[in-house]
């Protein structure tokens, strides 16, 4: 017996996300073309700017978030110079050199965590080698700072002190031009970008993914660490670069310079947060998220994931390089230890604890974990690795969505409770 049930046309069954929220079978207003019945899925996706399962564009930031961001920026812009430069030493509100160094270091780590969240939280690529990009940016800035020492060094030579100690008589070719800060800033961007692009092109083109990609990134940063430990590579060996004197002509240890660097780091973090938020809410970002959720499905509707993955991977590496460049003048040292596999794993822990795929979560996670690290290493140094290992094991089991997930669940519960209370009061009849 034949079924009398009519099969609806494609225009009535297609996911509304394909048509930008419409089920009528026509493309959204302003889009050229006819009914979706006459289009292939790939053509429909290209014309509407959506792919199957691609979410609608979210606002850049809610109004409340903009207000909070502006208030925080104003408080930092006014409070940091006031507490560091105007409040006398010994006062409870005075921001000491140690406090500014610690705050700057935490903000740099937060920027690195934000960069990792872009590739792991939104593209699904777990990198265990982002410490390499952080260190490459730091070394690029460190080369400039070493050249800026000039004759103020121990040996009063035009060469950096470690080169004089190793009995070198000329700068290596890759050091040329590093006496100019503009050239050094260019290296901060280009070196991590070039390394990331080359690695990503061959890895993503070969469809390497999952745990295999994570292991390869870990091996890459470990190999680079061993290379930089060698004196003959020209990067200071295991001692790295230190004893910096000036940056852009200003004493690097002066209170005013430290204040400016801290404010610059904070401004860079805010700008990076807004930029990454803009990226993930754009069509490019929604495609990247679709790669995470179903790369095969995305390829089926006509997208090539390679350029999207390459862009996000390279951009994330550049952010890490900038974080490393801001880290070096504030902390005062850069050595191959920054490339250690443990540092890259810690970055993944920051993202997991804060809540990956949220942008704000990794920032919170980096600040929380490294704040705890400062306390543990000061009072319970021998227990820090045990604490870190416990976090690495327990967080995925007990807090899969991280700190931000807990807060979001709490707010949602409070909202549901409030709505139930309002509904109950609305059903009560007046006496």
HELIX and SHEET records of a PDB file:
HELIX    1   1 UNK A   10  UNK A   13  1                                   4    
HELIX    2   2 UNK A   36  UNK A   38  5                                   3    
HELIX    3   3 UNK A   41  UNK A   48  1                                   8    
HELIX    4   4 UNK A   63  UNK A   81  1                                  19    
HELIX    5   5 UNK A   82  UNK A   86  3                                   5    
HELIX    6   6 UNK A   97  UNK A  120  1                                  24    
HELIX    7   7 UNK A  130  UNK A  149  1                                  20    
HELIX    8   8 UNK A  150  UNK A  152  5                                   3    
HELIX    9   9 UNK A  161  UNK A  165  1                                   5    
HELIX   10  10 UNK A  173  UNK A  175  5                                   3    
HELIX   11  11 UNK A  181  UNK A  205  1                                  25    
HELIX   12  12 UNK A  211  UNK A  229  1                                  19    
HELIX   13  13 UNK A  231  UNK A  233  5                                   3    
HELIX   14  14 UNK A  237  UNK A  239  5                                   3    
HELIX   15  15 UNK A  255  UNK A  281  1                                  27    
HELIX   16  16 UNK A  283  UNK A  300  1                                  18    
HELIX   17  17 UNK A  305  UNK A  331  1                                  27    
HELIX   18  18 UNK A  336  UNK A  339  5                                   4    
HELIX   19  19 UNK A  341  UNK A  354  1                                  14    
HELIX   20  20 UNK A  360  UNK A  379  1                                  20    
HELIX   21  21 UNK A  381  UNK A  383  5                                   3    
HELIX   22  22 UNK A  384  UNK A  398  1                                  15    
HELIX   23  23 UNK A  402  UNK A  427  1                                  26    
SHEET    1   A 2 UNK A 241  UNK A 242  0                                        
SHEET    2   A 2 UNK A 333  UNK A 334 -1                                        
SHEET    1   B 2 UNK A 246  UNK A 247  0                                        
SHEET    2   B 2 UNK A 250  UNK A 251 -1                                        
END                                                                             
